[in-house]
């Protein structure tokens, strides 16, 4: 009987370790792995279309994560999406003429904000605004434009 209790305990520990591993993996995938607040500053960017961007989506520069999206709201006056970005304070040297673009990462289509530093000698500060932005490319819209242009070219070809 002693052997069975030891075996049950080992199986229980193995299952507990598996559950802990799944929890850790799910936190990594959902960008919730950081439980501690880092010193950061907030900047905003306005986009014509923020696509599938979500709160807690990563913000990167040169492929390195430097912050995350903290808020997305609709501005009823300009009809634009206003995205709040929390940037780690160690990256406080982003030039004022930095550009922001929304890109898609990976096969699952997770979107993120990519920052491209400009050449200004002045830096973005807390509450600053990125003036130059490029909205998310909506796949359905791009396919629709391609199909419309293709049909238009075929119609012109038949007229000749």
C-alpha positions, 0 to 999 in steps of 0.5 A, spaced: 500 500 500 505 504 501 508 504 494 501 506 491 501 512 495 507 514 493 505 513 486 499 517 487 503 523 490 508 523 484 502 523 479 498 528 483 505 532 482 506 531 475 498 533 474 500 540 478 506 541 474 502 540 467 497 545 470 502 550 472 505 550 465 499 551 461 497 557 466 504 560 464 503 558 457 497 561 456 499 568 460 505 568 455 500 567 449 495 572 451 500 578 453 499 577 460 505 575 463 507 581 466 504 582 473 508 588 475 507 595 473 513 598 469 515 605 469 512 608 463 509 614 459 503 614 455 503 617 448 497 617 443 496 616 435 490 617 431 489 612 425 483 612 420 482 604 422 485 601 427 483 594 425 483 588 430 488 592 434 486 590 442 488 593 448 495 589 451 497 589 444 505 590 443 508 596 441 515 595 438 521 598 435 525 595 430 522 588 432 523 589 440 517 590 444 518 597 448 511 597 450 503 596 449 497 598 447 493 601 453 487 604 450 483 604 444 477 609 443 473 613 437 473 620 436 466 622 434 469 629 431 475 626 427 472 619 426 478 616 427 481 611 432 485 614 438 490 609 440 494 610 447 500 607 447 504 605 454 512 606 452 517 603 457 521 609 460 527 606 458 525 608 451 524 615 452 528 617 446 523 617 441 524 623 436 517 627 435 517 625 428 516 618 429 511 614 425 506 609 427 504 603 423 499 597 425 502 591 422 499 583 423 504 578 426 504 571 425 499 566 422 494 568 427 493 575 425 495 578 432 496 586 430 501 590 433 503 597 433 510 598 430 514 605 431 519 607 426 523 613 429 524 619 425 530 624 425 528 630 430 532 632 436 526 633 440 523 627 443 516 625 445 514 626 452 508 623 456 502 625 453 505 626 446 502 625 440 504 621 434 502 625 428 504 620 422 500 614 422 499 608 417 492 604 419 491 597 419 491 594 412 484 590 412 485 584 408 477 584 405 478 591 403 484 589 399 481 583 396 475 587 394 479 593 391 483 587 387 477 584 384 474 590 382 480 593 378 481 586 375 473 586 373 474 593 370 480 591 366 476 585 363 471 590 361 476 595 358 479 589 354 472 587 351 471 594 349 477 594 344 
